[in-house]
Amino acid sequence: MSVETKALAHALNQALADAMEADSSVLLMGEDIGKLGGVFRVTDKLMSRFGSARVLDTPLAEAGIVGSAIGLAMAGYRPVVEIQFDGFVYPAFNQIVSQLAKYRSRTQGAITLPVVIRIPYGGHIGAVEHHQESVESYFAHTAGLRVVAPANPNDAYWMLRQAIESPDPVIFLEPKAKYWMKGEVDFEKPAAGLYESRVARAGSDVTLIGWGAMTSTLLQAAQIAETEGTSCEVLDVRGLSPVDYEPLFTSVRKTGRVVIAQEAPGNVSLGSELAATITERCFYTLQAPVLRVSGYDTPFPPAMLEGLYLPDADRVLEAVDRTMHY
């Protein structure tokens, strides 16, 4: 079995290279992704390997990048677009929600748009405005888009390969704080399907639910809680649209207590939707209200304040204590 230890960014690089090797219709587009290899070096050396016709350095124009990708997809290509930072995606918002998301439905399935939009997202890197945002709710709300977020190098590799093979447009959210986190990657087969939720840590007292970089925070909180006598089960959602709910329901019916954590603000968020659905489906097994731990309902703050804004293990543990004492 081929297993290697890789950083998450290197796993993504390998996924792109393997996808391009396997399918000549796969091409990459984005700002500074060619000669520079991208701001986070995810596309490092891919231009020298596959050429400038398949790894395209684009102008600083996100609407143009996504619009061009839509045209290329209609012509039979599988474009993988990189948005340099999460907060830069908004100029392309109209192209994504009005065109990319709707074209398959508009043509009654006659035309599919297999476009992957890679977006480094979330905080914890001490960056300036527009460089640390959690944009998942905008796209998870949009019918016609698939939205996923890997939490470790193995998922990063396989989920990107699966996303590129998908006939539907996929918003691929990469937790930029975890680009250099290392882990084992099994290149023989994926651990799960593209949208499957997974149990990252088994437990019996409280269910902790998160995705992306927040999964590591929940695992840290669960480890601390164990020393205090509380067993936490950690669920990594992975697929944000569609959500694979059954593993969540199974866990909640076992524990009866739930804490959902996200970096995004709590108002009208994915965490809100998960909480509502779990309450509807597991009402009679809940021993306490579903609690949410979120970023605050303010614009992302200056870097020196991000530690106060973003949920950490302490805030998760405070919610665990509240649900256990309800």
HELIX and SHEET records of a PDB file:
HELIX    1   1 LEU A    8  ALA A   22  1                                  15    
HELIX    2   2 LEU A   46  PHE A   50  1                                   5    
HELIX    3   3 GLU A   62  MET A   74  1                                  13    
HELIX    4   4 ASP A   86  PHE A   88  5                                   3    
HELIX    5   5 TYR A   90  ALA A   92  5                                   3    
HELIX    6   6 PHE A   93  ASN A   94  1                                   2    
HELIX    7   7 GLN A   95  LEU A  100  3                                   6    
HELIX    8   8 TYR A  103  ARG A  106  1                                   4    
HELIX    9   9 GLU A  136  ALA A  140  1                                   5    
HELIX   10  10 PRO A  153  GLU A  165  1                                  13    
HELIX   11  11 LYS A  176  LYS A  178  5                                   3    
HELIX   12  12 MET A  214  THR A  227  1                                  14    
HELIX   13  13 GLU A  246  THR A  255  1                                  10    
HELIX   14  14 LEU A  270  CYS A  282  1                                  13    
HELIX   15  15 PHE A  283  THR A  285  5                                   3    
HELIX   16  16 ALA A  303  LEU A  305  5                                   3    
HELIX   17  17 GLU A  306  TYR A  309  1                                   4    
HELIX   18  18 ALA A  313  MET A  324  1                                  12    
SHEET    1   A 2 VAL A   3  ALA A   7  0                                        
SHEET    2   A 2 LYS A 182  ASP A 186 -1                                        
SHEET    1   B 7 VAL A  55  ASP A  57  0                                        
SHEET    2   B 7 VAL A  26  GLY A  30  1                                        
SHEET    3   B 7 ARG A  78  GLU A  82  1                                        
SHEET    4   B 7 VAL A 116  TYR A 121  1                                        
SHEET    5   B 7 VAL A 170  PRO A 175  1                                        
SHEET    6   B 7 ARG A 146  VAL A 148  1                                        
SHEET    7   B 7 GLY A 239  SER A 241 -1                                        
SHEET    1   C 5 ARG A 198  ARG A 201  0                                        
SHEET    2   C 5 CYS A 232  ASP A 236 -1                                        
SHEET    3   C 5 VAL A 206  GLY A 210  1                                        
SHEET    4   C 5 VAL A 258  PRO A 265  1                                        
SHEET    5   C 5 LEU A 291  GLY A 295  1                                        
END                                                                             
